């Protein structure tokens, strides 16, 4: 699958505090389904990536990750 989110296998989401996403299609049990591939580079430069059915679901997962990350640090 060709993607704008990677170049030679390396994530192109490089600026802290930015997100990048794109929709792709897959087949499951003979049905075509859409998925969203999502990357978010946190302000400390850590990368969060996920795949979900919608952009809203990706952002919910990102927010959950950020909450856990920032509330469990010592």
C-alpha positions in Angstrom: 0.0 0.0 0.0 1.4 3.4 -1.0 1.1 6.0 1.7 2.0 9.7 2.2 2.6 9.1 5.9 5.9 7.3 5.4 8.9 7.7 3.2 11.1 4.6 2.9 9.4 3.1 5.9 10.0 6.2 8.2 7.1 8.2 9.6 6.8 11.7 8.0 4.9 13.1 11.0 7.9 15.0 12.3 6.8 18.3 13.8 5.9 18.1 17.5 2.2 18.6 18.2 1.1 17.6 14.7 -1.2 14.8 13.3 -1.4 13.1 10.0 -4.0 10.6 8.8 -5.3 8.9 5.7 -8.2 6.6 4.8 -7.5 3.2 3.2 -9.8 0.4 2.2 -9.5 -3.3 3.1 -11.6 -6.4 2.6 -13.1 -8.4 5.4 -15.2 -11.5 4.6 -15.8 -10.2 1.1 -16.8 -6.7 2.1 -14.9 -3.5 1.5 -14.3 -1.6 4.7 -12.6 1.7 5.3 -10.1 2.4 8.0 -8.1 5.4 9.1 -4.4 5.2 9.6 -3.4 7.9 12.1 -0.1 9.3 13.5 0.3 12.0 16.2 3.7 13.4 17.2 3.5 14.6 20.8 5.2 17.8 22.0 7.9 15.7 23.6 8.5 14.1 20.2 7.0 10.7 21.0 4.9 9.2 18.2 1.4 7.7 18.6 0.0 5.6 15.8 -3.2 3.6 15.4 -5.7 2.3 12.9 -9.4 2.7 13.6 -12.7 2.8 11.6 -13.0 6.6 11.9 -10.9 9.7 12.5 -13.0 10.4 15.6 -12.1 7.0 17.0 -8.4 7.6 16.3 -8.5 10.9 18.1 -10.3 9.3 21.0 -7.5 6.7 21.3 -4.9 9.5 21.0 -6.6 11.4 23.8 -6.7 8.3 26.0 -3.0 7.7 25.3 -2.1 11.3 26.2 -4.2 11.2 29.4 -2.5 8.0 30.6 0.9 9.3 29.5 0.6 12.6 31.3 -1.1 11.3 34.4 1.1 8.3 35.2 4.5 10.1 35.0 6.4 10.5 38.2 
